[in-house]
Amino acid sequence: MTDISVAASAAALIHAGFADYHARFREITQRAQRRFEMRDWSGASEDAVERIKLYDASAQRMAAQLQDHLGAALHDRALWRAIHVCYAQTIANLLDQELYKTWYNTQTRRFFKTRGVDAAIEFVALDIEPTDRITHPVARHSYAVWSNLARVCQAILDDYPFAAAYAHAGLCAMRIAEAVSRRLESWGSDPVRAIELLQTVFYRERRAYLVGRVFGAERIAPLVIALVHEPGGIRADAVLTEHEHVAQVFGYTRSYFHADLATVGDAVVFLRTLLPSKPIDELYTVLGRAKQGKTERYRHFFRHLQRDPDEQLVHADGERGMVMLVFTLPSYPLVFKLIRDRFAFPKESVREEVMEKYRMVFHRDRAGRLVDAQEFRFLRFPQRRFSPALLKEILGECRESAYVDGNDLVIAHCYIERRLRPLNLYLREVSADLAVRAILDYGQAIRDLARSNVFAGDLLLKNFGITRNGRAIFYDYDELCLVEECRFRDLPDDEGDGASGSDAWYVGPHDVFPQQFPRFLGLNDELRAALLERHGEIFEVGWWLELQRRIAAGERIDVPPYPPTACLNPAALLGQSLV
């Protein structure tokens, strides 16, 4: 067999490998509708984890096939340059060719142990925006609206049938119409002229979403209709027309959607019309294409890094972490987190335990309160791009995570997250009313996580960040655990007699004393009082014990990804049960 034929056959094998992965991905995704119709929430959670693990499993299977196919020529760079050319020709006309390129790069990086990038055998293209060339319109339903909006909303629900019945489709249609009219009343009388919605339904956790936009005479707004399936049937739960609320639903603190899209790039282009400020990497990621999200994040960051060759990476604002070293590029909204070689007292974790915490977050419902941390390996930076203090600390304390290679520093392992303003710093910088709002949302974040069976572990303010929309998000995972694993206790009585055989003063590794939480937060009197008034029960043992009882009983406590004001039922409460 000639070198050209070997290259062509290898390119065809890689292409077929991605097609097989994509088919498996869609097969898992397509289960989401049935899970929703059957109210099979446990099955939906299992599917989410299975789909996350699918890429690495498929890539490993692909690597084995290539090893068998290429044999001794597996590490022949000249051959791989030829494979690169053949593969590029094979995928040239595909709408989702960027996904195919990432799949290809996964293989070359595995075989050649690439540190940084290798443009000779990889697809790099830092200078282009991959979706700019996509003009193919994503499949959608379109509705002209002339007078009776409720009738149009009824037609919308008719176009999205389920095996389970709507509890009252006519009433749902009326409520959707009323909500849209009310939210857009600033547009004038009869503000809605048209509605378009993606044909694909978006599923996540215990909800289904109809996603699209609404047109007025001169304005356009996003339109997301959230459906829930309760014991009495399916009903419309919320209507979202504000960018802030839609951004929360598609946010980087949420688990990924299951949306059965034949192609992904055209859907990303459409979603960018709804959320123009959202980075493209986060849109790919929230659609379940986490590997492509990483590729786009890398591409965009390094393109930005080249714009100012003198800007240096520096320590991120906030207190020095005992487990993680955190740095950032001041002009770019990301942070890089490296695990330290040794952890300062009293931290007792080891490296693998910290990595396991991050894996747990990656696989779980994040309840809108845990930032998505993407794991990266072998990023290459010129040493001169690091501030002297940062470079010294990395080389002195993170030798397992980074090393010098010539004039470069190779980050062998790190996590990359969106940069948030640490809550302890934010409270010092903002007005009193914004500080109160933030501390109340901090309390709500603890509740939301707890109701999702997550205990943050270290509740100090420095471990929470504030988004640009004022939401409190937890981002320090080294002590994170499940609520069901904790032993919530009252503080021992000062008169307890430890010598008499009582274990009142013994503190085990999973013991938690909620009454202690407020003592270490460093809040002023006003903020402390506001927190205790609104969320005082989270500092009581009884609240946590009752929550553990509900979780142990199999109750699934709902944490909606939008505020109560977006709900069609204004009396809807956070934390309702969807057993």
Summary of the structure (lengths in Angstrom):
residues: 579
radius of gyration: 25.7
end to end distance: 60.9
largest distance: 86.2
contacts: 1763
relative contact order: 0.08
helix: 47%
strand: 17%
